[in-house]
């Protein structure tokens, strides 16, 4: 064995203790760590991209990483990181994620580990938490992008089957053109259209309800009537990016009965609202969708990367047709819900389910519901505070846990977009709160998404104070 490997094996306890101490140093710094690392700290020093010929061992490498790059790490795991839709890691989920790396299980069904069975059990608990039927089949994937990709790949296969075409075997050209309809498709779904060979041009944007991002069912009906024979996939939103609008799923299901399209529900973060009895009604009807996307590294607050793709049981055989993998050393393809090898693009992956299993075991339905309800309440408090600040205005009512706002002079002009960007740059430099830019109704807006398990009212107050200070310099 190489001397450094031998040394590190003999000093494994000290190495892991050092790693734990380093992690705790970061976690304890979250209340005051800048939410956006200073720009100069985000760059690496000359020579950092050069391979070490002899190596320095784990302890020195760990110490060097922290010494050189600790200031370049953002507080994305902290309570005032409102950018994107980023959850932190609850203590139970974080502990589980460390174990995932330590035990290093490939959860493909290979009959040598309990990991696969625990994954199925985790999916069952998740369905109970969200009020989804046990008959839904689920698979862990890396994020909403892959969950939407898998769902749309199965939809493509199903649309082919309706016309006697095996797309997985014959290719998309055998099916010909198809149509994808949505009002506010997430960018990951648009990306998936490209990867699947369907093409971004296949996306048809349907009209929305007045002053909403939700599909207008009447407008969708008219689109379907115009070309009833065209293979169609409808992408529904259960929580849009800007305003957390929910499509009227019962109305879409009624149209599906008439027109026979595939209904996919992108509930990447909004779906977790179903854990709360207070908000579960927003998801009415999603139990009957053909496929569903849920992100765990958002509102479930497990570390990256973790999401789930759910498929209606009657479509499981089609999923296997798409993703089956043939090799002499692997389990043969079969229609069963417990082997992701034949259900997702990945042939091997880490034990993604364990952080979710641990979080659900540790906090139960009540704990997850409390996070949801607290974040929604805090979003409302943030919105009230923003309305009271001269120079800022809400771009939309706050429907759940995302606040979409703007400078009160916001218009579609390049000058106003540049002004918004200057404000966000100042906000990043202040380091107290991080938000992201967006566009709503043609106006340059700003998004604050509240999903972190640690966020409390004091964080909202600090965020508002920072915004007031930054406005003075715009």
N, C-alpha and C positions, 0 to 999 in steps of 0.2 A: 504493500500500500504506500502511496505517496506520503512522505513525512508530514506534510501539512494536514492531509486527510486523517492520518493516524493521530496527530496531535489534537485535531478538533473532535475526533471520536472520543478520545480520552478526557476531553474537557467540555463535553456536550452540556453538562449541567450549567457551567459558567456561561457558556455561549447563550443558552436559552434564558438564563437569568438576566444577562446583559440586554438581550432583545426585549424581554419583558420590561426592564427598567426604562429602556429607550421608548417603548410604546407608551408607558405610563407618563413619561416626561411630556410626550406629545399630547396625550389626552388631557393632562392637567393644565396644559397651556391653552386649551381651546377657548376658555372664557375671554382671554385677552389676545390670543394669536390673531394676526390680521387675516380677515376672511379671504383676501386676495394677496398673495405673497408679493413683496416689492419687486418691480420689474427686473432690477439688477440681480436679485436673488434667484430669478427663474432661469438665468443663464448659467452654463457650466464653465469652469475655468479651462484655459488651454491645457491640453494633455489629459483631461478627464475622459476623452474618447479613445485613449490608447490602451491596448491590451497589456496587462501585466504579464511579464514572461515567467516569473518565478512564483508570484502570488504572495500574499501577506498573512493568510489565515483568516478565519471567520471573525475573530474578535477585533483585530485591527481594521478589517474591511468595514465592519459594523460601525466602529468608532469613527472611521474616516467619512463614511456616508453621513453620519449625523453631524459631524463637525463641519463638513463642507456644504451640506444641502438642507439642514433643518430649517433655515430661514426661508428656503424656497418652497416650502410646503404650505399650502393654504389651510385654513380651518374649515375645509369642506365638510368635516364630520361634526361641526359645531352647530350651536343653536341659532346663529344669525346668518347662515349661508342659505339665502333664499334664491340662489341661481339655479337654473334648470329645475328639476324636481328631485333633489338629492336627499335621501334619508341618511341618517347616521347609522351606526351599528349599536343596538342595545347591548348591554353587558353580556347577556346570554348569547346573542347572535355572534358577538365578537369572539367570545370564548370558544364557541363552536367552530368559527372560521379558523381559528388557530389550530384546533384539533384536526380540521379537514386537511390542513397541510401536513400535520404530524403523522397522521395515520395513512394518508396518501392512497385512498381507495379509488380505483376506477369502478364507478357504479354501474357499468355495463353488466348485464346479467350473465355472469360466468360461473355461478354456483360455488364461489369460494369466499363469499362475504355476505354479511347481513345488510350491507349498504343498499342493495336494490330493494329489499323488502321495506327498509326504513323509508326509502324514497316514496314508495307507494303509500305507506302509512301517513307520511307528511302531506301528500296530495289529498288524502282522504280528510285529514284534519283541516286543511285549507278550504276544501269544499264545504265542510261543516261551518267554518268561520264565516264564509261568504254567502251561505245559503244556496249553494250550487248543488245540483243533484249528484248523487253518488255515481250515477251512470256515466257522467262525463269522464273522459280519459285525459290524463294530464302528463306533461313531460317538462322537466326543467331545461331551460336554455339560458343563454348568456344575458339576454335583455329583451326589451320590447321589440327591437329590430328583428331579432331571430324569431321571436314568438309570432310577430306579424308575418314574417317570411314563411314560416312553417304553415301557418294557417292558410295563407294565400296559395301556397303550393298544393295543399290538399284541395282547396277550392278549384284550382286549375284542373286537377285530376277529376274532380266530381263533375265539373262542367263538360269535360270531355266524355265522361261516361254517359251523360245524358244524350250524347250524340254518337255513341258507339265508337269513341276514340280513346285509346289508352295513351294519354299524353306522356306519361313517364317512359313508355316504351317507344312510341312513335315520334315524339317531339311535338312541340307546340304548333308547328306548321300544319300538322294533320288536323288540328282543330280549327285553325283560322282565327280571325279577329274575335276578340271578346271585349267586354265593356266593364269598367270598374267605376262605381258611382259613390261619391261621398260629398259632404259639405265642408268638412274640415279635416281631411286626411292628415294624419301625422306624417312628418317628413320621412320617418322610417318605413312607412308603408309605400310611399312614393319610391324610395330607394329599392324596396323589395320588388316593385314592378319591373324595375330595370334588371335586377339580378335574375328574376324569373323568366326573362325573355318576353314578358307581356308588354313591357314598354311604358314609359311615363305618359306617352300620348294617349294611352287607353283610359286614363283617368278623366272622368266627366264630373265637373263640379256642379252639383245640384243647388237650387236656390235654398236659402235658409228662411227660417221663421223671422218675422220682423225683429230687428235689433237683437239677434241671437246668432250663435254659431251652429245651432241645431238644424238638422234637415227639416225642410218643409215637406211633410208627407204627401201633400197634394201635388207639389211640384215633382216629387219623385214618381208619383203615379203617372203623371203626364209623360215623363221621360220613358217609362216602361211601356206605356201604350204606343208610343211612336215606333218602337222596334221591338215587339214582344218576342221575336225569335232569336235575338242576339244573346249569346251566353253572357250572363251578368253576375258580377260580384258586388255586393253592397257593403261598404265599409262604414260601420256605425261607430260613433264616438260615445264613450261613457266617461266623460271628463275631457273636454278639449283643452289644448295647451294654454290658451289665453284667458278663458273665462270659466272653465270647468262646466261647459254646457253638456247636457245629456240628451242624446237623441231619444225620441219617443219610440221605444223598442216595441211595445204592443202594436203601435200603428205600423211599424216596419214588418213585424211578424205577420200581420194581416195581409199586407201587400205580398209578402213572400208566398203565402198560401195561394194567391191568385196568379203570380207571375213566375214562381219557381226559381228564384235566384238564390245564391249562397249569401247568408248573412253572417258577417264577421263583426264582433264587438271588440273594439280596441278600448280596454278598460285599464290601461297600463298603471295608472295610479288611482283613478276614480273608482275602480272596482273595489278597492279596500274600504271605501265608505260603507259597503254592505256589512262590514263587521259591526257597525253601530246601528242599533234599532232605530235611532233617530234619522238616519239617512239611507237605510236599506231600500226604501221605496224608490229611490232614484234609479235603481237597477232593475226595476220590475220588468220581467220578460227576458232578461239575459240568460236565464236558465234554458231557454229554448233555442238559443243561437246555434249556428253550425260550428262556430269556433269563437274562442275568447282569449284575449291577451291580458295577463296580470304581471306587473313588475313587483318583485320582492324587495329590490334594493331602493325602492322609493318609499311608499308609506308604511310598508312592513318593517322598515329600518333594519335590514340585514346588509352586510357589506357587499360591495360589488364582487362578482357579477352574478345576478340571480333573477330569473323571471320564469313564468310558467305559461305554457301554451295548452289550452284545453280544447278538446275535440269531442263533438257528440259521438256517442258510442257507435252509432250506425255508420260513421265515416272512418272508423279505425282501420278497416281493411284497405281503404284507399290510401291512408297515411302510410301503411306498410308498403303498398305498391310504389309510392314515391320514394321512400327513404330506405328501402331494404338494402342490405349489404351482404354480398355473397363472398365467403372466403372459407377455406377448409378448416381454419383454426378458430372460427367464430360460430356462435349459435346460429342455426338455420333460421331464416325469416319465418315468423309465424305471427298470427294476429293475436297479440297479447299486449296488455298495457304496461308491462313492467320491464321493457327492454328498449331504452332509448336508441340503441344501435340501429334499430329498424324504424324509428319514429321521428328522428331529428337529423340534421346534417352531420352532427358530430359522431365519430366512431369511438371516441374515448373522451372522458372529462372527469373533473374532480367531483367530490361528494357534495354537490351544490345544495342538496336538500337539508343537510344537517343544521346549518344556521337557522333555517325556517323552523325545522322540527324543534330545536332548542328554544327558540323564541316563543313558539306556541305553547310548549310545555311549561316554560318559565312564567309567562304572563297571561296565558289563556285569552278567552274572548274579551273579558272585561278589560284587561290591560291594553289590548290592541284598540278596542273601542274608545278607551280614554284618550289615547294618542290622537285618534281621528277627531274626536269631539273638541279636544283642547286646541288643536291646530285650526280647526274651523272657527272657534271662538276668537282665537288670536288674530286670524285673518280679518275678522270683522272689526276688531280693535285697531288693527293697522289701518284699515280703510277709513275708519272714523278719524284717526289721527292725520292721515294724509289730506282729508277734506278740510281739515282745520288749518293747514299750512298754506299761506298765500304763495302762489306760484306753482302749485301742484293740483292736479285734478284727476278724478277717477275716469277711466275710459269705459268702464262697464260695471254694472252692479256685481257685488261679490256674492257668488252663488255657493261657494264652498271654501276652498283653502288657497286659492290663487287670487292675488290682487293685481289688477292690470291698471296702471296709472300713467300719467304723462305730465310734462310741463304744461301749464295751462295755456300756453301759446301754441301748443302742438298743431302743426298742419303738415300737409304732405310735401312741404318744400324741403330742399336740400339743406337750407339754413337751419330749419328747425330740427332736422335729423342730426346735424352736426352739434347743435346745442344740447340735444338729449345725450349724445355720445360724450360730450364734455362733462356733463353732470355725472354720468356713470363712471367716467375715468376718475373724477374727483372722489366719488363714493368709494371706488376701489382703493385709491391712495389713502383714504382715511382709515380703511381697514376694519370698520365696525360692522358693516352689513354688505352683502353682495346680492345684486339683482341682475337680471339679464335684459337685453333689448328685445323688442318685438315690434310688430306692426298690427294694428287693429283698426278696421274701417279706414285704411289708408293713412292713419296717423302713426308717427313714431312713438311707440309706447315703451313701458318698462314693466317687467313681470317680477313679482315676488311670490314664490311658491313655498308654502309652509308645510313641511312634512317631518321635520326632525323631532325625535322623541324628547329632546332636552329643552326645546324652545318654551319660554315662559314670558309672562307679561313684561318683566323687566327687560327682556331682549327687544321687545317691540318699542319700548320707550327709548332705549339706546339707539335703535335703528332710526327712529323718527328724529331724534336730536341730531344725528349725523347728517340726515337729509337736509335739515334746516341749515346747518352750517355750510354744507356743500352748495346749496342754492345761492348763498351769498356771493360765491365766486364764479358762477356760471356766466 
